[in-house]
Amino acid sequence: MKARPATLTDADAIARIYNEGIEDRVATFETRARSGEDVRAWFDGAHPIVVVQNDAAHEDGIVAFAASFTYRPRECYAGIGEASVYVTRAYRGRGAGKIALHALIDAAKARGFWKLLSRIFPENTASLGLVRALGFREVGVYRKHGQLDGEWRDVVIVERLIV
């Protein structure tokens, strides 16, 4: 498996993987499936997105992705990115997420970011373990941060300083 910068042509594969995460209800508050067109809007030229390829998997070979997004619109926060990482079901627990997140950290650093942060459901122990392994620290917990399928969910706030 190898990471590389994502391109617009990867949008359908990213949407496929993200939609598995939406369906599984363990990684996002989102409930509406995303299209490749939705994902193409993520490519803003400022926030890196990476994919992990394994040519033996799927027709496109993409098994994971990590993306960064605007943290807050204020200029003083321009060097902080929201980070997300998703792995297709068949490759979870096989190192693809670690490769993706590590590549995202490197790409964010190269673009001048000084911090990545994320919010993770407390029940998502795999993601919490992954971010800990890559140097993220737990900052705290937002209680009742949002509802998913009519139930309030907490999230663990994590951050990683890059520089």
C-alpha positions as a Markdown table, in Angstrom:
| # | Residue | x | y | z |
|---|---|---|---|---|
| 1 | Met | 0.0 | 0.0 | 0.0 |
| 2 | Lys | 1.2 | 3.5 | -0.9 |
| 3 | Ala | -0.1 | 7.0 | -0.3 |
| 4 | Arg | -0.2 | 9.7 | -2.8 |
| 5 | Pro | -1.9 | 13.1 | -3.2 |
| 6 | Ala | -5.5 | 12.8 | -4.2 |
| 7 | Thr | -6.7 | 14.2 | -7.5 |
| 8 | Leu | -10.2 | 15.1 | -8.8 |
| 9 | Thr | -10.3 | 11.7 | -10.6 |
| 10 | Asp | -10.2 | 10.0 | -7.2 |
| 11 | Ala | -13.4 | 11.7 | -6.0 |
| 12 | Asp | -15.7 | 8.7 | -6.8 |
| 13 | Ala | -13.5 | 6.3 | -4.9 |
| 14 | Ile | -13.3 | 8.7 | -2.0 |
| 15 | Ala | -17.1 | 9.0 | -2.0 |
| 16 | Arg | -17.4 | 5.2 | -2.0 |
| 17 | Ile | -15.2 | 4.8 | 1.0 |
| 18 | Tyr | -16.8 | 7.8 | 2.9 |
| 19 | Asn | -20.2 | 6.3 | 2.2 |
| 20 | Glu | -19.2 | 3.1 | 4.0 |
| 21 | Gly | -18.3 | 5.2 | 7.0 |
| 22 | Ile | -21.6 | 7.0 | 6.8 |
| 23 | Glu | -23.5 | 3.7 | 6.6 |
| 24 | Asp | -21.5 | 2.2 | 9.5 |
| 25 | Arg | -22.5 | 5.0 | 11.9 |
| 26 | Val | -19.2 | 4.9 | 13.8 |
| 27 | Ala | -17.2 | 7.8 | 12.3 |
| 28 | Thr | -19.4 | 10.7 | 11.3 |
| 29 | Phe | -22.6 | 12.5 | 12.1 |
| 30 | Glu | -23.4 | 12.6 | 8.4 |
| 31 | Thr | -26.3 | 10.4 | 7.2 |
| 32 | Arg | -26.6 | 11.4 | 3.5 |
| 33 | Ala | -24.5 | 9.5 | 1.0 |
| 34 | Arg | -22.0 | 11.6 | -0.9 |
| 35 | Ser | -21.4 | 11.6 | -4.6 |
| 36 | Gly | -18.1 | 12.1 | -6.4 |
| 37 | Glu | -19.4 | 15.6 | -7.3 |
| 38 | Asp | -19.8 | 16.4 | -3.5 |
| 39 | Val | -16.2 | 15.2 | -2.9 |
| 40 | Arg | -14.8 | 17.2 | -5.8 |
| 41 | Ala | -15.9 | 20.3 | -3.9 |
| 42 | Trp | -13.4 | 19.4 | -1.1 |
| 43 | Phe | -10.5 | 20.1 | -3.4 |
| 44 | Asp | -9.9 | 23.8 | -2.6 |
| 45 | Gly | -6.2 | 23.9 | -3.4 |
| 46 | Ala | -5.3 | 24.8 | 0.2 |
| 47 | His | -6.2 | 21.7 | 2.3 |
| 48 | Pro | -4.4 | 18.4 | 1.4 |
| 49 | Ile | -6.2 | 15.2 | 0.6 |
| 50 | Val | -4.4 | 11.9 | 0.2 |
| 51 | Val | -5.4 | 8.4 | -0.9 |
| 52 | Val | -3.8 | 5.1 | -0.2 |
| 53 | Gln | -3.6 | 2.6 | -3.1 |
| 54 | Asn | -3.3 | -1.1 | -3.2 |
| 55 | Asp | -3.4 | -2.2 | -6.8 |
| 56 | Ala | -4.8 | -5.6 | -5.8 |
| 57 | Ala | -7.9 | -4.0 | -4.3 |
| 58 | His | -11.0 | -2.6 | -6.1 |
| 59 | Glu | -10.9 | -1.5 | -9.7 |
| 60 | Asp | -9.5 | 1.9 | -8.8 |
| 61 | Gly | -7.1 | 0.4 | -6.1 |
| 62 | Ile | -8.0 | 3.1 | -3.5 |
| 63 | Val | -8.5 | 1.6 | -0.1 |
| 64 | Ala | -8.3 | 4.7 | 2.2 |
| 65 | Phe | -8.1 | 8.4 | 2.2 |
| 66 | Ala | -7.3 | 11.2 | 4.6 |
| 67 | Ala | -8.5 | 14.8 | 4.1 |
| 68 | Ser | -8.2 | 18.1 | 5.7 |
| 69 | Phe | -10.7 | 20.9 | 5.8 |
| 70 | Thr | -11.0 | 24.5 | 7.1 |
| 71 | Tyr | -11.1 | 24.5 | 10.9 |
| 72 | Arg | -12.5 | 28.0 | 11.2 |
| 73 | Pro | -12.9 | 30.8 | 8.6 |
| 74 | Arg | -10.9 | 33.4 | 10.6 |
| 75 | Glu | -7.5 | 34.2 | 9.2 |
| 76 | Cys | -5.7 | 33.5 | 12.5 |
| 77 | Tyr | -6.7 | 29.8 | 12.2 |
| 78 | Ala | -5.5 | 29.3 | 8.6 |
| 79 | Gly | -2.7 | 27.0 | 9.7 |
| 80 | Ile | -5.1 | 24.6 | 11.5 |
| 81 | Gly | -6.8 | 21.8 | 9.6 |
| 82 | Glu | -9.7 | 19.5 | 10.5 |
| 83 | Ala | -8.5 | 16.0 | 9.7 |
| 84 | Ser | -10.5 | 12.9 | 8.7 |
| 85 | Val | -9.4 | 9.5 | 7.7 |
| 86 | Tyr | -11.5 | 6.7 | 6.3 |
| 87 | Val | -10.7 | 3.1 | 5.2 |
| 88 | Thr | -12.7 | 0.8 | 3.1 |
| 89 | Arg | -14.2 | -2.1 | 5.2 |
| 90 | Ala | -12.0 | -4.8 | 3.8 |
| 91 | Tyr | -8.8 | -2.9 | 4.7 |
| 92 | Arg | -9.6 | -1.7 | 8.2 |
| 93 | Gly | -7.1 | -2.9 | 10.7 |
| 94 | Arg | -4.4 | -3.5 | 8.0 |
| 95 | Gly | -2.4 | -0.3 | 8.3 |
| 96 | Ala | -4.1 | 1.7 | 5.5 |
| 97 | Gly | -5.4 | 4.3 | 7.9 |
| 98 | Lys | -2.0 | 4.8 | 9.4 |
| 99 | Ile | -0.4 | 5.3 | 6.0 |
| 100 | Ala | -3.2 | 7.8 | 5.0 |
| 101 | Leu | -3.0 | 9.8 | 8.2 |
| 102 | His | 0.8 | 9.9 | 8.2 |
| 103 | Ala | 0.8 | 11.1 | 4.6 |
| 104 | Leu | -1.8 | 13.8 | 5.5 |
| 105 | Ile | 0.4 | 15.0 | 8.3 |
| 106 | Asp | 3.3 | 15.3 | 6.0 |
| 107 | Ala | 1.3 | 17.1 | 3.3 |
| 108 | Ala | -0.2 | 19.5 | 5.8 |
| 109 | Lys | 3.3 | 20.3 | 7.2 |
| 110 | Ala | 4.5 | 20.9 | 3.6 |
| 111 | Arg | 1.7 | 23.4 | 3.1 |
| 112 | Gly | 2.5 | 25.4 | 6.3 |
| 113 | Phe | -0.1 | 24.0 | 8.7 |
| 114 | Trp | 1.0 | 23.9 | 12.3 |
| 115 | Lys | -1.8 | 21.7 | 13.7 |
| 116 | Leu | -4.4 | 19.1 | 12.7 |
| 117 | Leu | -7.4 | 18.3 | 14.9 |
| 118 | Ser | -10.4 | 16.0 | 14.8 |
| 119 | Arg | -13.4 | 14.9 | 16.7 |
| 120 | Ile | -13.9 | 11.1 | 17.2 |
| 121 | Phe | -16.8 | 9.2 | 18.7 |
| 122 | Pro | -15.6 | 7.6 | 22.0 |
| 123 | Glu | -16.8 | 4.2 | 20.8 |
| 124 | Asn | -14.5 | 4.4 | 17.7 |
| 125 | Thr | -11.6 | 2.8 | 19.6 |
| 126 | Ala | -9.8 | 2.0 | 16.3 |
| 127 | Ser | -9.6 | 5.6 | 15.3 |
| 128 | Leu | -8.6 | 6.7 | 18.7 |
| 129 | Gly | -5.8 | 4.2 | 18.7 |
| 130 | Leu | -4.7 | 5.3 | 15.3 |
| 131 | Val | -4.5 | 9.0 | 16.2 |
| 132 | Arg | -2.7 | 8.2 | 19.4 |
| 133 | Ala | -0.1 | 6.1 | 17.5 |
| 134 | Leu | 0.6 | 9.1 | 15.2 |
| 135 | Gly | 1.1 | 11.6 | 18.0 |
| 136 | Phe | -2.3 | 13.1 | 18.5 |
| 137 | Arg | -3.3 | 13.9 | 22.1 |
| 138 | Glu | -6.8 | 13.9 | 23.5 |
| 139 | Val | -7.8 | 17.4 | 24.5 |
| 140 | Gly | -11.2 | 16.7 | 26.0 |
| 141 | Val | -14.7 | 15.6 | 25.2 |
| 142 | Tyr | -17.6 | 17.6 | 23.7 |
| 143 | Arg | -20.7 | 16.2 | 25.4 |
| 144 | Lys | -23.9 | 15.9 | 23.3 |
| 145 | His | -22.0 | 17.4 | 20.3 |
| 146 | Gly | -24.6 | 16.2 | 17.8 |
| 147 | Gln | -27.3 | 13.8 | 17.1 |
| 148 | Leu | -27.0 | 10.7 | 15.0 |
| 149 | Asp | -30.2 | 8.8 | 14.2 |
| 150 | Gly | -32.0 | 10.7 | 17.0 |
| 151 | Glu | -29.4 | 10.0 | 19.7 |
| 152 | Trp | -27.0 | 12.5 | 21.3 |
| 153 | Arg | -23.4 | 11.5 | 20.7 |
| 154 | Asp | -20.2 | 12.7 | 22.4 |
| 155 | Val | -16.9 | 13.3 | 20.6 |
| 156 | Val | -13.3 | 13.1 | 21.8 |
| 157 | Ile | -11.3 | 16.2 | 20.6 |
| 158 | Val | -7.8 | 15.3 | 19.4 |
| 159 | Glu | -5.0 | 17.5 | 18.1 |
| 160 | Arg | -1.5 | 17.0 | 16.7 |
| 161 | Leu | 1.0 | 19.8 | 16.5 |
| 162 | Ile | 3.0 | 19.6 | 13.3 |
| 163 | Val | 5.6 | 22.2 | 13.9 |
